[in-house]
Amino acid sequence: MNSDQNKPSADENSRLMGNANRKELLAWALYDFANSGYTTVVQTTIFSTYFVGVIAGAAQGVAPGLSTLLWSLAIGVANFIVMIGGPLIGAIADQRACKKRFLLISSVGCIASTALLALVGPGDIGLGMVLVTVSAIMFAGGENLIAAFLPEIVPEENMGRMSGYGWSLGYFGGLLTLGICLAYIIWAKQHGLPETHVVPVTLLITAAIFALAATPTFLWLHERAIPVALNRSLSNLQIGYARLAHTFKEAARFRDLLWFLVTLGVYQSGVSTVVVLAAIYAQEVMGFDTQSLIVLIMVVNVTAAVGAFICGHLQDRMGSVPTLAITLLIWIVAVMVALFASKTAHMWIAGNIIGLAMGASQAVGRALVSKFSPTERAGEFLGLWGLVNRLSAIVGPLSYGLINYWSNGDHRMSLLSTLSFFIVGLALLCKVNESRGKAAALMGDAG
């Protein structure tokens, strides 16, 4: 047999080297555009406040602070499940080269469960928690999988920029979804429609936009990974866990990656808290109504897109670690402004500072993990990135929810825990050596 038959063709070599064309890069970034409507409408703005104020509100006999805790628990359970399963899914996707198939499954699941949330009304606390949990699981799974494509489509020196483009486009996706929802809410108010009618329609709008905007991803984005020869005596679970076990055995080779994951887990706990509870804070403490909240989040999305775009270029010039340190300082300032806010104008200032910091910190985090990951194990290591994100999405919001419940609904006291995450995260970041981490990833590729 001719040995050349086992060698990749020129076209395969081109694809494996990450020579993606503009259409394919756009397809990758459009997924961030597509799924951002879910986070802004369901987790951040409309449905989160609807759940706390209406579905599990005081009119339903729920004790002060308990509705916020129940919301935090639903998000926490979802992220716990993803935390356990994310690295496993990433390992199997790498082994079998099926990231795109798993991405489709998670996307359909998130879209369907978001649409089903339209059926949840006042008092349907259990159904609401279940559907929010399912939708959050599917969303997070898709987020991990789309990130795993990044090292396949761009070279290492452009990862920061491409990640920034994705986050920027994502914030504009959230902005578009919120804008359409706001237009409908204004129209519905003019026609005297109740909130119990308006909110379900916004959820259907969100699901439809997700489905339409994600379609180019599945049409144009290519799976570049090559399946590894399988041991037919092992199941997918055994293969996945065996590969994960091997990853952890080699942890010493990637110490900067692992230390950064610890750092990310701490500061991302603060970010996750802001994402799922900021609108509730603005509603309960500052008296914002739904329309004002949507306008605020729309403005925040613009500043977040600007922050992600600038940060993508900045980190390629001065390095990811220094850039991230700057963004964490901005986070600390933003949370302190919100903590001491006494007027709605103060909340607007805090929101815009939060937007700049959020877009920047999330773009840097994804790019830095990609830089620290050997190319052929990107899905697996970005699964670890997803694991840490999910752990932070449990610790952050749950700590806020528990403090809020124990303090009988004192949101300012709860916000102190959020501030501490950013301060500690900044201190831990000082031990991350970016050059050494990138060198370890290159050694992993060579090995």
N, C-alpha and C positions, 0 to 999 in steps of 0.2 A: 504493500500500500504506500502511495506517495505521501510523505510526511507533510508536504505543503497543504494537503487537504485539511489538516488540523489547524492551520494558521488562519488568523483573521484576514479577511479581505481588506483592500485599501479603504473601501467605504466603511467597514466595521472599525478599522483603526481610526478613521476620522471621527466617527461618532464617539468612540471611547475616549478620545482626547478632549472632548467637550466642545467641539466646534459647532455649537448650536447656531442656527440662523436667527435673524431678528424675529421672525414669526414665532419660532419656538420659545425664544426668551420672553416674548410678549405673552404667550400661552401660559408659561410658568407664573409670571407676575399677575396675570388675570385671576389666578386662583385666590391670591390674597385679596384682590378686588371683590371677588364673589363672596367669600366667607365672612368678610368684615361686617356686612350687614347683619349677620346673625349676632355677633358680639355686641354691636352697638344697640340693636333693638331689643334682643332677648336678655342678654346678661348685664348690659350697662344702663339702659335708659327706660324704655317703655314697659317691658314685661316685668323687670325687676321691681320697679316702683308699683306697678299694678298688683303684683303678687303681695307685696308688703302692705299696701294700702287698701286693697279691695278683696283679693282672694283670701288672704289670711289677716285681714284688718280687724280693728277693734269691733266693728259691726258683727263680726263672726264670733265674738267672744274670746278672741285671742289675747293673752296677757301682754303688757308692754314689753318690748324687746324680743318676744318669742317669735314674731313673724320674721324679723331680721335673722334670728338664729336658724329658723327653718329654711330660709333661703340659702344661708351659708352652708347648712348641712347638705342640701340638694347638690350644690356645686361641689362640695367637699367629697361626697360619695362618688360623683362622676369622675373627679380627678384622681381619686384613689384607685378606681378600676383602671383608668388609663395609665396610671403610674405603674401598676403591676403588669399590664399587658403591652404597653408601648414598646419597650425594648424587645420583647418577644416577637411582636409583629414586625419590627424593624429587622430583626435577625432573619426571620423567615422570608421577608421580602427580599433581602439581600441574597439569601441562599437560593431562592427560586426565581429571582428577577421578576417579581410580580408587584412592585410598588404601585403601578398604575391601576391594577385590578383592585387592590385594597383601597386605594384612594377613591375609586368609583363607589365602592360599597359604603365607605364612611360618608361620602358626600350625599348619596341617596338617603342614607339613614338620618343625617342631620336635616336635610330638606323636609323629609316626611314628618319627622317628629316636631319640627318647627310649625308646620302646617296644622298638625293635630293639636297644638297648644291653643289654637283658635276655639277649640271646644271647651276650654277650661273657664269656668265662671266663678262667682263669689261662693266661697265655702268648699270648692273642689280642691282642697289643699293636697290631699294624697295624689290625685291624678296630676295636678300641676307639678308636684315634686318629681314624680316618676318621669313625666315627659321632658322636664327640664334636665333631669339627670341623663336620660337617653340622648337628647340632642347635644348636651355638652360632651358626652363620651365620643360621639361621632365627629363632632367638630374638632376635638383635640386630636383624635386619630388622624384626621385629614391634615391637620397642621403639621404633625410629625412627618407624615409621608411626603408632603410637598416640599418640606425642607430638605429631605434626603435626596432630592433631585439636584440640589444646588451644585455640589461638587462635580456632577456629571456634565453640566451645561456651560460652566464658565471656569477659567483657570483660577488658581488660588489668589493671584494678585487683583482679580476683579470681583471676588466674592463679596467684599464689603459693599461695593457700589451696587451690585445686583441685588443684594439683600435689602439695601436702602431703597432701591427702586420698587421692589415688591411691597415693602411696608408703606411707602408713599402712596402707591396705587391702591393699596388696601384701605388706607384712610379715606381716599376719595370714594371708594366703593361704599364705605360706611356712611359717608356724607351724602351720596346720592340716595341711598336707601332711606336715611333719615329725612332727607328733603322731600321725597315722595310721600313718606308717612305723615310728615308735618302738613303738607298740602291737603292730604285727605282729612286729617284731624280738624284743620281750619274749616274745610267744607262741611264736615259732619257737625261741628258746633253750630255753624250757621243754620243748619237744618234741624237743630235740636236733638240730635242723636245722642244716646247715653254712652258713657265710657265703656260699658259692658258690650256695646256693639262696635265701638270704634277700635278698641285694642285688638280684638280677634282679626279684624280686617288688616291691620298693620302687620300681623304675623303672617298672613297669607301673602301680602306684598313682599315681605322679606324672603319667604321661601321661594317665590317665583323669581326674584332677582338673583338669588343664589344659583338656581338651576340654569337660568339663561347665561349668566356671566361665566359660569364654570365650564360651559360646553366647549369653548375653544381649547381649554386645557386638555380635554380628552380626545379632541380631534387632532391637535398639532404637537403635543408634547410626547417625545419618544422615550421609551425605556431603553437605556443604554447598557444596563448591567447584563452580564452573561450568567445564566444559571450554573451553579456549581454541581459537579457530579454528585448524585444523591446516593446515600446508603439506604437501599430499599427496606432494610430491616428496621429503620428508625421512622417514627412518626414525625410530623411537622413540629409538634411540641418538643419532642426529644432533640431534634435538630436545633431548634431555636435555643433551648436551654443549654445544650452542649456548647453552642457558639458563644452564648453569653458568659458561661463559666470560663471559657478560654479568654474572653475579653478581660474579665476581672483578674485572672491570673497574670495578665500582662500589664496590670494597672501601673506598676512602677515605671514602665516605659513612657507613660502618658501622665505623669504626675501633675503637670501644669493644666492639662485638660480636666483632670479630676478635681484639682483645687479650684479651678474656675467654676466647675459645676457646683461645688459647695458655695462659692461666693454668689453665683447666680441664684441658687436656691434661696439665699437669705434676702437679697435685694428684690428678687422677683416676687417674694411673698408680699412685699409692699406694693409692687405694681399690680399684682393680682387682686389685692384688696381694693385698690382704687378703681380697677376695671369693673368689679361687680358690686361695689358699694358706694361709689362717689355720688351717683344720682340719688340714692337713698339718703345720703348725708345732706345733699342740697335740698331735698324735699322735706326731710324731717327737721333739720336744724335751721335752714335758711328760708324755708317757706316757698320754694320754687314749685310752680304747677307743671303739668306735663308739657305744655307748649313751651314754657320758658326753659325747661330741662332739655328739650330737643334742640332748641336754638343754641343753648350753651354747648351741648355735645357736638353740634355741627361745627361751631367755631373751633372747638378743641380739636376736631378731626383735621381741620385745615392747618392749625399750628403743628399738629402731630405729623402730618404729611411733610410739612416744611422741615421739621426737625429730623425726620428719617432721611429725607433727601440730602440735606446738608451733612448729616452725620455719615452717610454712605461714602461721600467724597472725603470727608475729614479723616475718617479712620484709615483710608487707604494712603493718606499723606503723612499723618503723624502717629499712626498705630491705633489698634483697637482699644488697648488697655487705657492709655491716657484719655482717649475720647470718652470711654465709659466712665472714668473718674469724674470728668466734667459733668456728664449727665446725672450722675448720682448726687453731686452737689446741687444741681438744679432741682432734683427731686426733693431734697431736704428743704430747700427754700420754699418750694410750692406747697408742701404739706404743712409747713409752719404758718404760711399765709392762710390756708384753709382752717387750721386749728384755731387761730386767733381772729377769724373773720367775724365781724359784727354787722356788716351791711352786705347787700347783694352784690355791690360793686366789688367788694373784696373777693367774693366767690368767683366773679368773672376773671379777676386778675389771677387767682390761684388756678383756675381751669386752663387758662392759656399757657401758664408756666408748666403745668402738668402735661399739656399737649406736646410742647417742645421736648420735654424730658422723656415722655413715653415713646414717641416715635424714634428717638435716638437710641434709648437703652435697649429696646427690643431688636432694632436692626443690628446693633453691635453684638448683642448676645448670640444671635443665630450665626452671624458671620464668623465670630471668634471660635465657636465650637466647630464650625466647618473647617477652619484653618488648622485646628488642633487634631483633626480626624484623618486617618489614612483613607485615601479615596475609595478603596474597595470595601471599606467597612463604614462608609458614611451613614448608611441607613441605620446600622447598629448603634453607632456613637450618637447620631442625632436622635435615636430612640432614647438614649440616656439623657440627652438635652430635654426631650419631651417628658421623661420621667421626673426630672428635677422641676420643670415647669409645673407639672401636675402636683408634685409634693408642695410646692410653694402656693399653689392655688387651693390647697387644703389648709395649710398652716395659717396663711395670711387672713383670708376671709373668716375662717373658723375662729381664730383668735379675736377678731373684731366682733363676730357674732356672740361669742361667749362673754366677752367683757361687756358688750351692750346689754345682754340679758341679765348678768349679775348686777349691773349698775342701774337696772330698771329703765333702760333706754337712753343712757348718757352717751351720745355719739362722740362728743369731744374727748371723753376719756378713752373711748375705743380707738380714736385716731392716733393716740399716743403710741400704741403698739405698732401702727403703720410707720410712723416716723422712725422708730427704733430699728426697723428692718433696713432702712436706707443708710443709717449711720453705721451699723455693724457691717453691712455689705461693702461700704467704702473702705473700711479698715481692712477687711479680708482681701480686697482687690490688690492691695499693695504687695502681696506675696506671689502674684501671678506674673511669670516671666514669659512674655509673648514670643520672643525669639527662640527660647528653649522649647516652648510648646510646638512651634511650627517645625523645628528641626526634628522633634520626636515623631511628628506625623510623616515627614519625608522618609525617616528611617523605617517607619512602618510600611510605607509603600515599597521601599527597596527590599524589605524582608519578605 
